[in-house]
Every structure is written in structure tokens, then in C-alpha cells.
Amino acid sequence: MRIGLDVMGGDYAPYEAVKGALLAQKELPENCRIVLFGDEPLVKKVIVENGGNESDFDFVHTTEVIEMGEHPTKAISQKKDSSIAVGFAHLAAKKIDSFLSAGNTGAMLVGAMFSVKPIEGVIRPCITATIPKPNGKTGLLLDVGVNADCKSDVLYQFAILGSLMMENVMGVTNPRVGLMSVGEEKEKGNLVTVTAHKLLESGGPFNFIGNIEGRDLLTDKCDVIVCEGFVGNVILKAYEAFYYVIKKRGYTDEYLERFDYENYGGTPILGVNAPVIIGHGISNAKAFKNMIFTAKQVTESKLCDNIREAFKNLVQPIQ
């Protein structure tokens, strides 16, 4: 397995990305090889400075970097020798099995859409967030930012994508799917959620249990929480702010520590033809290490293949 890592992406590039790769390399099995995309002389220098061995990695030298504030589509098309553009070229050519970056999220999404492309039948790929529960389990929230506005048929597909990730990657059998709304009754919500509820309850390759409310997020009522990207991103950022406040106040708790994004590293883009993992811009070495292991897990689970198979003969209800 060849895991491609953009070491020029993120606020602390390439230093934290390289440190994370060094941490991961020590624990990866021999059949896994990390391929580093970026300024090769600089990357090798950072490896040596941190006590690593250059021979433990493969390198693809690039001369450009897509900055965080750049327009994604323009940057991908104009900076063809950037670490992100070259990484996606290698992924499309199957020279690597997955590609990871904590760089420009928009450029990662554009790169995925134009290089490996969406799986046939998927209306809109999406990203997820892990929601820790007090009983030790975890929930999966999607979408969390890619699709701010969604129609009900897109939410229906999120239920499929989330169920497949929960089952294949997180090991939950027959995961329960809940639709985020403002009340448990199916008549509650806005036009999109009311219509989406009708589609979801009409049946599909998922276990739909009905609407859930914000207060249900930390309960064991469901495993997969479906919502628009606008709602999902607000929920995600609220949890991040909460974790920041408790850390600043000096609170330590085993459960609350599970809200630290570093534990998960990144999230796959669900609905594209190859494993693409997006990390937080402020990722440190620990986050990069866990991002690499997320890529390994997603690749080994054959999640993309299973999504392709699920959508191959999907007959979606009419709105």
C-alpha cells in the first residue's frame, strides 16, 4: 500500500506533516509505504533534523504550493506543479492508493472531483465528523461543510454513504440513521428535512430510525446523523469551541479528550473513486499520524469499492 501525503499543506508545513509521517512510519507494517509530495530537499532536511531516515520514504518533488486563501479551481489549474495537483495526478494514475492533505480544502475537493471523479450515481460527495458518545461509542455526522445547501435526494444519499462508512470503516453492523431536525415528528423541520424524511422512510439500503434533535447527538439513539453541510459545520465548530474552552480552563476528562480532532486526523471525501483524506489546517504531528492511519483503514476496508457497488444498481425514490 502506498499512502501519498502532501507535506506542503497546513499552517505548519512541512514540519508537522513530516513529523507525523515519521511517527506513523514507525508503526506501519512493512507493506505500507509513505510517499511525500513537496519540496524534496527541504523535506529531507526536516526528516534528518528529527532523527529520521530518508530511505524510509519515497519522494515526489514539487515546486509550487496552493495557499489556504487561493481560489481552489484556479489554483489547481494554474499551479500544475503544486503538491496537491501532483498528488492527485499520482492518485488518478494509481501510483499511490490514497492521498492526504491538511492544505486548501477547496483545492482538495476540486482535485478529487476532477482527477479521480465522483462515483457514478453519487450526486454530491461529502465529508464527515466523528461525534464521541459518553458510553464509549461514536456517531458519524455528515455532511459537515462541503454542501451548505442540499435537496432531499442528496440527504437520502448521505444516509447511504454514512451507513457504508460506519459499517466498513468503523465496524458497526446495521448502523441506525437519524435525520437532524427540530423535532422528532416527521412533520417537523423545514421543507428539505420534511421531504427528506419521506424519502428516507420509503426505504433504502440503510436502517432509518426517524428524526433526531440536537439533544440526541451525544446519546445512543442513532449511529449516523444526516444533515446539510451548513448545519453539520455549525455543529462541528461548536464542539471544537467547547473543547477549546474546557482545555483553556484546565479541565481533564477521558471522555472530553475524545473531542480532540487530533485523535482522528482527517476525514475521507465520501463518494469519490479513491481514498482522499482531508485534514484540519492547524494539524500537528499527532493529527498527521492519525490521518495516515485513517487513510490506511479506509483503503483496507475497500470503502470506495463498496460505495461503487451500492450505487451501481441504486433505485432512488422520486421526491
N, C-alpha and C positions, 0 to 999 in steps of 0.2 A: 504494500500500500504506500502510495506517495501523497503526502499531505503538503499542499502548497500554502505558504504563509507570506503575505505582504508585510514586510518588516518596516516599510516606509509609512504605513498608515497609523494614525493615532497621535495623541498630543505629545507622547514621549518617545516617538520614533527616532531612530531604530532601536534605542537602548532597551526599553521594556519588552519589546517584541522579541528581541534576541535573547534576553534573559529568560523569557518564558519558554522559548524554544529549547534553551539549554536545560531547563527544569524538566520539560516534557521528554526530551531525548533520553534522559537517564532512566525513565520509567517505561518507555515504549518498547514493545517487543522487537526483535531483530527484523521482522518482516515489514516494519514501518520506517519510512524514510521521510524526513522533513526537507522540503525544498524551499529555500529562502529567496524571495524576489525583492531586489533593491540594489542599492549602491554596494557592489561586492567588496571593494577594498575597505570601505567603512564598516560593513557588516563583519568582515573577517577580523578587523581590528577590535571590535566590541566583543567578539567571541573570545579572542585571546586575552583581552583585558579582564574577562570574567572567568578565566581558568578553563575555558572550553577548548575543544579540538576541532579545527576546521574540517577534518576528514569525516566527522560525524554527520555532516550536512552536504546537501547539493546546493549549488548557487545558480541563479539566473540574474545576470547583471542588467540593471535598468538605469536610465539616466534622467528620468522625469518623475515628478511626484504630483498627484492630484491632491490639492489642498482642500481643507474642510469646507471653505466658503465658495469653492468654484461650482459653476453650473454643471451638473452631472453629465448631461448629454454632450455638451460642447467639450468638456474635459476629456471624456472617453474618446471622442472622435479626433480631437486635436492633439492630445498627448498620447500618441500611439506607443511610445516607449516608457510609459509610466508603469509602475509596479502593478497597478490594478489592471490596466489594459493587457499587459503581457501575461499576467497571471491567468486572466480569462482566456487568452489565446491558447495557453497551455492546457487549460481545463477542457476547452472545446475540442482540442486535438487529442485528448485523452493521454497527455503526457504526465498529468497528475490526476489523482482520484477525487480530490476536493480542493477548495480554495477558500482561504480565510483572510479577513482584514478587519481592522478597527478604524479604517480610514473613512473617507467620504461615503456615507450610507447611500446617498442618491446614486453615486457612481457605481457602487456595488450592485444596486438594483438594476440600473441601466445595463451594466456589464452582463449580469445574469440573463436579462431579457433578450439581449442581442447576441450573446455568444452561445450559451447552452440552451437558451429559449425556454418558454413555458411548456409544460407538459400539455399535450393535446387534450382539449376539453376543459382545462383549468381557465376560468375567466380572469381571475386576478390572484397571482401568488401573494403570499402574506408572510409575516413574521410573528413570533410568539414570545411570551414571557412565562416564566415558571413562578407559580404562586405557592409558597410554603404553607402548610396547614399545621395547626398545633398538635394534631395526632400523629405527625411524622410523615404523612403523605404529602404529595404535591399536586397542584392543579395546573392546567395549561390554559393560558389566556391568549386569544387571537381574534382579530388582528390587533397589533399594538403600535400602529403608526404608518404603515405603508398605504393603506386605503382609508383615508379620512371619511369618505362618503361611500356607502355601499348600498346596492339594491339587495332585495331579499334573496335572489338566486345566488348572489355571492356569499351571503351568510350561510346559506344551505351548503355550499361547497366548503366553507370554513369548518363546518361540522365534520365533514368527511376528512379533510386534511388534518384537523386536530385529533380526531379519533385514531387515524393511522399513525401519527407521531406518538401519541400516548401508548398505543399498543405495541408498536415495533421498536421504539427507542426507549420508552420508559417502563415497558413491561407490564402494563395494566390490561387485563383481559376485559373485553366488552366495556370500554370506558363509557361513563354516563356523560351525556352532553346537555348543558344548560344554556339557554339564551338569556343574555343580560338585558333586563328591562327594569321598569319602575314598579312592578307588581307581579305577583305570582299568576294572576288570572291572565288567560290568553288574550283577553280584550284590552289589557293594559299596555301602554307604550305608545311610541309614535307609529306613523304609517308603515315604516320599514320593518319594525320589530313585530307588529301585528301580522303583517303579510308573511314575514319570515316564519313566524310561529305556525301559520297554516301550512307552509311548505314542509317544515321540519316534522310536524305531526302526521303528515301524509305518508311518511315512511322513507327509508333510505338505508344505506349501509352504515348505520350508526344507532346508538341507543339514546334517543331523545327523551329527557325527563321533564321538559317544560321550561317555563321561565324561572330565572333566579334574580334576586335583588343584590344590591351591593353588600348587604349584611351577610349574604351567603358565601362570599368569596373565600372566607377563611374556615368555612365549615366543610363537612364531608358530604355535602348534598350532591355534588357532581364532580367530575374529573376534568372535563373540557368546558371552558367558558367561551361562548361565541359572542362577538360584538364588533361594531365598526371600529376602524383604526383610530378615529378621534376619541371615542370612549375608552378604548384599550390603552391608548397612550396617556390619557389623563390618570387612569388607574395606576399604571406603571410608574409614572413620575411622582404620584402621591406616595406610593410605597417607598420609592427612593428617597424622597424628602423626609419621610417618617424615620427611615433607618439612619439618615444623616443626623437628625435631631437627637435620637437616642444615643448615638455614638458620641456626639459632642457633649452630651450630658454625663457621659461616663458609665452608662448602663451596660451591663454584660449579661447575656442570657443565651442559652444554647439555641432556643427557638428563634429569637430575634436575629441571631447571627446568620440564619439561613436566608435572610433577605439581602445579604451582601451579594451584589452582582458578580463579584469576583469568583464566587463558588461555581458559577455556570459558564462564565467566559463569553459566550455568544449564543446566537440563535440561528438556526438554519432558515433559509428562504424556502418556504414550503410551496411546491407547485412548479419548480423548475427541474430540468433534466439531469442535474448533477448536484452533489452536495456543495452548497455555498453557505458559509457561516459569517455572520456579521457580528462584530464586537463593539463594545462601548468605546467612544473616543478617548476616554480617560483610563483605558485599560492599563493595568500594571502587569508585572511578570506573572503573578499568580493567575490573573484573568486570561492572559495569553496561553498559559499552560493548559488551563481548563478548556479554553476554546479549541485547542488542538485535540484534546481528548473527546470533546463533543463531536468534532469532525470525524474522528476515528469511529465513534459509536454510531453516528448517522450512516457512515459508509458501510460499516459491517452489517448493519441492520437491513441494508438494501431498501431503505425508505423510499428513495426515488423510484425504484423499480416497482415497489408495492403501490405507490400512488399512481404510476402509469397504468398498472393492471386494474386498479379500482375505477379509473376514469375511462378505460378502454371501451366498456360497454355500459357506461352510466346513462340511465334514462332519468333525466331530471324533471320533477313535476313542473307543470306550467303554472306561472304566477296567476 
